[in-house]
Amino acid sequence: MIPDNEYQSREDRAAGRPVRQRIDEVTGKRQWRAAVTDPGETKAKRASFEVTFLADVQPVPTTAEALPGMRPVELDGLTAEPRVGGQGEFKYQTYVFRATGFKAAASAAGKPSRSAGAASATGDSKAA
């Protein structure tokens, strides 16, 4: 998960101007980017994609890593906006994915994960 920063020119960088994080025009929240993978996707080209998170603070996944750098996640407030990709005569349909954060992912048995149970037991969970 990294901040979705605006382009910074070479002149701005040389002048020491700070990098500005992008702000969503509709919600007014900061944008964060993360690369995610769908293991159920049959086409390799579509298996990995980028999700833009809209939140005031950096969203943090609620699950532990299954493998180094890989963790199961469930996205909260996920939307998919269709777009036209490609150039010239080689155009295709693509999507822009946005989410507001992470839900507590269910375990393999279909029960809430341990962190979700701990949050609900302490009363820290938020209503959607």
C-alpha positions as MATLAB code, in Angstrom:
seq = 'MIPDNEYQSREDRAAGRPVRQRIDEVTGKRQWRAAVTDPGETKAKRASFEVTFLADVQPVPTTAEALPGMRPVELDGLTAEPRVGGQGEFKYQTYVFRATGFKAAASAAGKPSRSAGAASATGDSKAA';
ca = [
       0.000    0.000    0.000;
       1.495    3.288   -1.124;
       0.199    6.869   -1.380;
      -1.171    7.797   -4.824;
       0.955   10.889   -5.446;
       0.563   13.561   -8.114;
       3.212   13.839  -10.814;
       6.235   15.842   -9.704;
       8.354   17.441  -12.422;
      12.127   17.486  -12.353;
      12.034   21.236  -11.658;
       9.696   20.792   -8.678;
      11.927   18.046   -7.298;
      15.041   20.206   -7.735;
      13.312   23.140   -6.011;
      12.554   20.903   -3.013;
       8.776   21.169   -3.321;
       6.932   18.479   -1.358;
       5.155   15.639   -3.147;
       1.358   16.026   -2.972;
      -0.915   13.052   -2.460;
      -3.934   12.887   -4.772;
      -7.338   13.754   -3.328;
     -10.551   12.213   -4.700;
     -12.697   14.947   -6.262;
     -16.007   13.406   -5.156;
     -15.280   12.348   -1.564;
     -12.398   14.681   -0.682;
     -10.445   11.736    0.780;
      -6.810   10.831    0.132;
      -6.009    8.158   -2.453;
      -3.880    5.084   -1.709;
      -2.829    2.370   -4.205;
      -2.306   -1.351   -3.775;
      -1.640   -4.185   -6.214;
      -3.944   -7.154   -5.619;
      -4.203  -10.627   -7.166;
      -7.289  -12.750   -7.798;
      -6.193  -16.418   -7.594;
      -9.519  -17.536   -9.110;
      -8.988  -15.626  -12.377;
      -8.270  -17.937  -15.329;
      -6.631  -15.295  -17.566;
      -3.139  -14.372  -16.393;
      -3.434  -10.823  -17.764;
      -6.425  -10.140  -15.501;
      -5.178  -11.965  -12.391;
      -3.341   -8.940  -10.948;
      -4.709   -5.412  -10.904;
      -4.503   -2.168   -8.965;
      -7.077   -0.951   -6.441;
      -7.335    2.698   -5.391;
      -8.379    3.145   -1.766;
     -10.203    6.314   -0.691;
      -9.497    7.020    2.985;
      -8.221    9.801    5.250;
      -5.539    7.492    6.690;
      -3.707    4.547    5.117;
      -5.918    1.410    5.206;
      -4.312   -1.588    6.904;
      -5.198   -5.211    6.050;
      -6.852   -7.083    8.915;
      -5.325  -10.517    8.215;
      -1.903  -12.062    8.709;
       0.353  -12.940    5.775;
      -0.283  -16.404    4.314;
       3.013  -16.195    2.395;
       5.648  -13.441    2.485;
       4.000  -10.401    0.898;
       0.675  -12.216    0.326;
      -2.413  -12.104    2.516;
      -6.100  -12.874    1.962;
      -8.196   -9.700    2.018;
     -11.812   -8.716    1.557;
     -12.409   -5.190    0.300;
     -14.992   -2.855    1.811;
     -16.942   -0.451   -0.418;
     -15.564   -1.949   -3.640;
     -16.687   -0.337   -6.916;
     -15.692   -1.147  -10.509;
     -15.870    1.616  -13.117;
     -15.594    0.493  -16.770;
     -13.104    2.349  -18.958;
     -11.752    2.052  -22.495;
      -8.115    0.963  -22.571;
      -5.586    0.632  -25.367;
      -4.674    2.903  -28.261;
      -5.714    3.313  -31.879;
      -7.503    0.285  -33.269;
      -6.402   -1.936  -30.349;
      -8.977   -0.843  -27.763;
     -10.465   -3.017  -25.054;
     -12.631   -2.672  -21.968;
     -10.857   -2.313  -18.648;
     -11.948   -1.350  -15.136;
     -10.888    1.090  -12.431;
     -11.356   -0.510   -9.007;
     -11.905    1.630   -5.895;
     -12.460    0.593   -2.277;
     -12.832    2.350    1.064;
     -10.883   -0.149    3.173;
     -10.500   -3.751    4.281;
     -13.099   -5.996    5.896;
     -12.096   -8.751    8.258;
     -11.654  -11.655    5.819;
     -13.484  -14.894    6.561;
     -11.371  -17.943    7.320;
     -11.406  -21.071    5.152;
     -14.172  -22.575    7.310;
     -16.397  -19.569    6.594;
     -16.089  -18.152   10.117;
     -14.773  -14.642   10.820;
     -11.026  -14.411   11.185;
      -9.447  -14.204   14.615;
      -8.849  -10.444   14.368;
     -12.512   -9.851   13.486;
     -13.655  -11.860   16.490;
     -11.284   -9.973   18.757;
     -12.545   -6.619   17.470;
     -16.195   -7.534   18.003;
     -15.471   -8.896   21.469;
     -13.928   -5.585   22.537;
     -16.635   -3.511   20.875;
     -14.180   -1.765   18.531;
     -15.951   -2.748   15.313;
     -17.734   -0.053   13.313;
     -21.179   -0.399   11.811;
     -21.269   -0.106    8.023;
];
